Amino acid sequence: MESCNKFSGVENAAFMHYKGNASVYFGPGCNNEMLTIGRLASFWNVPIIAHLSGNDALSNRREFDTLGSVALT
């Protein structure tokens, strides 16, 4: 996806946090953005619900302590 290369999801997450006072995040669909937004969500202490990409870093519950995952079937 072109948007994954531009990190527009990270920009949107920051905008929603600072301007919209987001209380939960859903997604993103891109692996690199998931790592970044997952860390931001933890820093902001806001839950994030996402499907896991298989990246082993996401299993670190201390780093991604607000991450909840769903399985796609």
Secondary structure, DSSP 8 states (H G I E B T S, - for coil): -HHHHHTHHHHHHHHHHHTT--S-EE---SHHHHHHHHHHHHHHT--EEEE--S-GGGG-TTTSTTEEEE---
